[in-house]
Amino acid sequence: MNKFLNKYFTKIKIKNNKKIFILQALKHISYILLIIKYELTKYNLKKIKYNFNKKFKRL
């Protein structure tokens, strides 16, 4: 009986660890996406600013 319980509980532990691992991975992915989004907006703002200045220099 004890052996069975130990096996069962280790299985549950492993399952829970997998769940936690997946959640952590998702968190990291969302952080990475946020950073990428931020970098892209920064880049786009620079580009927009540059184009804006170019247009006004022409006028």
C-alpha positions in Angstrom: 0.0 0.0 0.0 2.8 2.4 0.9 4.7 1.7 -2.3 1.5 2.4 -4.3 0.9 5.7 -2.4 4.5 6.8 -3.0 4.2 6.1 -6.7 0.9 7.9 -6.9 2.2 11.0 -5.1 5.4 11.2 -7.2 3.2 11.0 -10.3 1.0 13.9 -8.9 4.2 15.8 -8.1 5.6 15.4 -11.6 2.3 16.4 -13.1 2.1 19.6 -10.9 5.7 20.4 -11.7 4.9 20.1 -15.4 2.0 22.4 -15.0 4.1 24.9 -13.1 6.8 24.7 -15.7 4.3 25.3 -18.5 2.9 28.3 -16.7 6.4 29.7 -16.1 7.2 29.2 -19.7 4.1 31.0 -20.8 4.9 33.9 -18.5 8.4 34.1 -20.0 7.0 34.0 -23.5 4.5 36.8 -22.7 7.4 38.9 -21.2 9.5 38.3 -24.3 6.5 39.3 -26.5 6.0 42.5 -24.5 9.7 43.4 -24.8 9.6 42.8 -28.6 6.4 44.9 -28.9 8.1 47.7 -26.9 11.2 47.6 -29.0 9.1 47.6 -32.2 7.1 50.6 -31.0 10.3 52.4 -30.1 11.7 51.7 -33.5 8.5 52.8 -35.2 8.3 56.0 -33.2 11.8 56.8 -34.3 10.9 56.0 -37.9 7.8 58.2 -37.7 9.7 61.0 -36.2 12.4 60.8 -38.9 9.8 60.8 -41.7 7.9 63.6 -40.0 11.1 65.7 -39.8 11.9 64.9 -43.5 8.5 66.1 -44.6 8.7 69.3 -42.7 12.2 70.1 -44.0 10.8 69.8 -47.6 8.0 72.4 -46.9 
